[in-house]
Amino acid sequence: MPDRTATTTPGLAFTLASLAPVPLLAGAALCGTPFTWAALLYMTALAYLLDEIVAAAAPEGVEFPAHDRLSVVLAISHFALLILAVHALATPGLTVLERLMLFLGAGLFMGQVSNSNAHELIHRGDRRLSLLGKWVYISLLFGHHASAHPLVHHVHVATPGDPNSARLGESYWRFLPRAWIGSFRAGLAAETARSRRVGKRLNPYALYLTGAAFWLALSGAIAGLPGIAAHLALAAYAQAQLLLSDYVQHYGLTRAKRPDGRYEPVGPQHSWNAPHWLTSHMMLNAPRHSDHHAHPSRPYPELRLPSAQEAPILPRSLPAMATLALVPALWRRVMDRRVARWQPKGDAQYAAE
C-alpha cells in the first residue's frame, strides 16, 4: 500500500495550526477569560516555543487536495471573528484587560493568518477564490493590496520600483508609511493602465473603497461610533503586521542591474525565508517566500524551502523576526551583516539615506 503519511499529516497540521486560534478568539469575544489568555498565548509564546523546540521543518511539496477548502473556512472564520471582535471591543461586557488581550490576539490572527490566507487566495486561478481573498483584504480596509501585490510587488520586487521592498538601513517605522502610500498609488496606476488597455472596465479600486465603506457601516450598525473605532484599530494593527512581513521578507535584498538597464530575473536570493514548523503551518507556508515568488500560483502545501546556499534564511521564525524589527538598532545589528552576503556588488542605490 502507498505511504499516505505525506498526504494526510501535512493537511491535518495546516488545519490545526491555522484554525486553532478561531475557537479561542471566539470564546474570548463571547466569554472573556480564560479564552483571552489562551488565544494570545497561542499566537505569541506557544508559537515561538514550539518553533524553537520542534526542529523539523514542514514537509515540502506535499499533496493536500483540501487546501482550497481550508482557505475558504479560514476566510469565513475571519469575517465572523471580525464581527465578534468589533462587538466585544465596542460594547460593555469585557474588562479593560480582557479587551486589550482580545484586541492583541484578534489583531495577530488577522495580521498573520488572515493575511497569509488572503494572500494565498488572490493568487488562485479560480475567480471565486480570488474574490474571496480580496474581500478579506477589503474587510481590513486594505483592498488595494489585492492589486498592488501581484501587479507591482511581484513585478518590481527587490528594485527601487517596489514600494514594499525595504532598503538596507531603512527602519520599519520609515518603511511603513512609504510602503502603504507607495503601494496604494502604484496599484492604482497599474489598474488604471490595465483598464485603458482592455477598454471599458470598472477599476477594482472602486470595489476596494466601497467595500471598506460597507464594512465600516456594518461595524457602525453593530456598535455605533465605538464599533467603527474598534474596526479601524483592528484593521490598522493587521495592516501594520502585513507590511511588517513584507519588510522582513525582503529587507536589504536587491536585484542586480544589467548593462542594458534591466534588472536580473527574480531568484531565490531575493527573499528571506524561514523553516519553522508551527508558524509555517499557521501562516500557510508564507515564510517560504522565495518559492512563492518563483511560482506565484503554486498552492501553499507545494511550496519548497530553498537551502541556505540558495537563499537567505532568517535566524528565527518570521513572527519572531518581525518583533525584532520593531527595534531598529537591534534589527540592524542582527540583519545588516547577513544582507551583505546576498547584496550584489555596486548596488548601493538601494540603501536608505
N, C-alpha and C positions, 0 to 999 in steps of 0.2 A: 504494500500500500504506500502511496506517496506521503511524504512528510508534510503535515498540514500546519506545523508549528509556525512557519514563516508567513502563513496566510491568515491565521486566526489571532495569534497572540498580539501582533502589532496593532491589528484593528481594535482589539479589546483595550490595549494600552492607550491608543489615541482617544478612544471613547471615554475611558475612566478618567484620564488625566485632564481632558478638556472640559468634561461635563461635571466633574466632582464639585466645583465651586457653585454650580447652579442651585442645587437644593440648599446649600449652606447660605448663600446670599438671599434666596427666597425666604428661608427661615429667619435670617437676620432682619429683613424688611418687615416681616409679619410678627415676629416674636421678640426680636432683640437678643439679649444674652441668653444662652451661651453661643448662639449661632454667629453673632458678630465676631466673637473671638475666633471661632473655628474657621470662618471664611477668610479673615485677614491673615491668620497664621498659615493657612494652606497656601495663600498667594505669595507669602513672604518667606518666613523662617523654614517651614516644611519643604517648600520647593527648593530653597537654597541647600538645605541639609541633604535632601535626597540626591540632588545633583552632585554633591560632593562625595556622598557615601557610595552611590551606585556608579561604579567606574565604567560600566559598559555604555557604549553609545547606542542610540536607537537603531534598529535594523535598517539596512539600506535596500532600496529598490524592491520593496515588498508589495504584494498584491493585497489590496483591501477594497473589494468591489463596492462596499457600502460607504466609501469615503464621501461621496456627494450627499448621501442621506445624513451623515453626521454633520456636515456643514449646514444643511437645512435646519436640523434640530438646534444647532448652536445659534443660528440666526434668529429663529423663533424664540429661543430662550433669551437671547439678548433683548429683543423687543419687550418681552414680558418682564424681565428684570429691570429694564429702564423705567417702565411704568411703576413697578413696585417700589423701586428706589426713590423715584421722584415723590411719590405719595408719602413714603415713610420719612423722608428728609424734610418735607414741607408741612407736615401735619403733626399735631400732638400725638404722643404715644410712646416714643422712644426717648431715653435720656440723652443729654448732650453728648456724653461719651459714646453711647450706642450709635448715635447719628454720625459722629465723626468716624467711628470704625466702619460703619456701613458705607459711608462715602469713600473711604480709602479702599475697602475691599471691592466694592462695585466698580470704582474707577479703575482699579488694577485689572479686573476681569475685562472691562470694556476696552482698555488700552492695550492689553496683551492678547487675550483670547479672541474677543470680538473683532479686534483689528486684524489679527492674523487670519481669522476665518473670512472676513470680508475681502481681504487681500487675495485669498485663495479663490473666492467666488468670482471676483471681477475678471479673473484670468480664464474662467471656464468658457468653453465654446458654446455651451447651451445659454441662449439669451435669457432664459428664465432665471437661471442661477446667477448670471452676471447682474441682472436687475436686482435680485435679492441682495447681493453684495453691495450694490450701490445704495440700496435703502438702509443698510446697516450704517454705512458712512453718512448718509443723509440724516439719520436719527441722531448722529453725533455731531451734526452741523458741520460736517467735513466732506460733503458730497464731491467737491471739486477734486478730491484725491483720486476718485474713480477715473477721472480724465487725465490728470497730471501724472499719475503713476505710470500708466502704460505709454502715454504719448510723449512724455518729457523725460521722466526718470530713466526708463528703460532705454531710451534712445541716447541720452546725453550723460548717463551715469559716469562718474569719475572724470568729468570735464567741467570747465567753468560754466558750461551751458545748463548744468543741472543744479537747480536751487537746493536739492535735497542731498547733495554730496558735500559733506563737511570738509573744510580745508584744514590742512595741517596747522596747528596752533590756534585754531578757532574754537572758542569755548562754546559749550552747548547754549549758553544764555545769549550769545551773539548769533548763533546759528538759528535759534528758534524763530525769531521774527523774520529773519531773512528767508528761511525756508517756507514759512507759512505764506507770506506775501508773494514771494517769488513763484511758488508752485501754483498759487491761485491765478496769478497773471499769466504764467506760461501755459497752464492748462487751458485758460480761456482763449489765448491766442491760437493754440493748436486746434481747439474745437471750432473756432471761428474760421480758420483756414480750411479745415476739413469740410465745414458746411458750405463754403464757397465752391469747393471742388465738386461736391456731389449735388449741388443745386439746392432746391428747397428742402430744408431740414431744420427742425427745431433744435436750437442749441441746448445740449444737456444741462448747461448752467441754469436754464430756466427751471428744470426739474429740481436741481440741487437747491435753488433758492426758495422755490415754492414749497418743496418738501420740508425744508428746515422750518419755514413759517408754520406748516401744518403741525410739525412735532412740538414746536413751542406753544402753539394754540392748544394742542391736546394737553400738554402739561399745565397750561393755564386753566383749562377746564377741570383738571383733576384737583388742583390745589391753589388756584389763583396766582398772584404775583410770586409768592414763595415757591410755587411749583415751577414757574419759569426760571426763577433764580437757581433752583436746585438743578434743573436740566442744563442751564448754561454752565454751572460749575462742573457737573459731571462730564459734559462734552469737552470743556476746556482741559480737564485733567486727562481724559482719554486722548485728545489730540496731542497734548504735550508728550505723552508716552509714545505715540506713533512717531512723532518727529524725533524723539529720543532714540528710538530704534533705528531710524534712518541715520541719525548722527553716528551711532556706534558702528553700524554695519558698513559704513563707507568712509570713516574718518581717515583723512590724510592720503587715501589711495587714489592714484591718478593714472590715466591712460596716456601713454607716450604719443607725442605729436610727430607724424611722419614728415618727410621733406616736402610732400605735396600739400601740406597743411591739414590733412585729415588725421583723425585720431585712430590709433590701433583698435582692432576689434575688442569687445568686452571679453575678458577672460576670467578664470578663477581667482587671479591675483587682485581683482578689483573689488572684492567684498570680503569682509570679516565673517568668519563662521564660528559656530560653537557646537560641540558634540554632545552636550549634556543630556542625560536620559529623560528626566521628568519634564523639564521645560521644553525640550524638543517635541515631546508628545503633546504637552499642554498647548503649545503655540503652533501645532500642526507643521512641524519641521521648518518654521520660518527661519531659525538660525542657520539652516543650510542654504545660505543666501547666494553663494557662488553658482550652485547648480540651478537655482531658480532663475538667475539672470541668463544662464546659458540656455535654459529650457523653460521659458515663462509659462507655457501651457501644461507642463508636466505636473500631474497630481501630486499632492504633498507626500503620500506614502512612498512614492517612487523616487523622491529626491535623494541624491547621494552626497556624502560628505567628502570633500577633497582631502588629500593628505596635507600634512604640514609643509611638504616640499612644493606642493602645487599652489596653495592658497594660504592667506593669513588665518590663524586660529586664535580666537580670544583666549586669554589666560583663565577666565572664569565664564560662567554662563552669561547669556545675553542680558537677563534681568539684573544680575549682579554687576555687570559692567555698566549697564545703564544707570544704576545707582551711583557708581563711582564717577560717572561723567558729570554728575551734578556738582562735583567739587573739582573745578578746572585744574587746580595745581596738582592734585593727586592724579587726575586723569592723564595729564601730560607727562608726569613722571613715569607712569606705567606704560603709556602707549607710544609716545613720540619715538623712543628708541626702536620699538617694534616696527613702526611705519617705515623707518629708514631702510629696512631690508627690502621693502617692496616698492619704494618710490623710484620711478625712472630718473636717471641722472639728468640734470639740467631742467627739471620741471618745477623750478621754484615759483613759477607764476601762480601755482595753486595755494601757496602758503598764505595764511591770513596776515594782514598787515597789522 
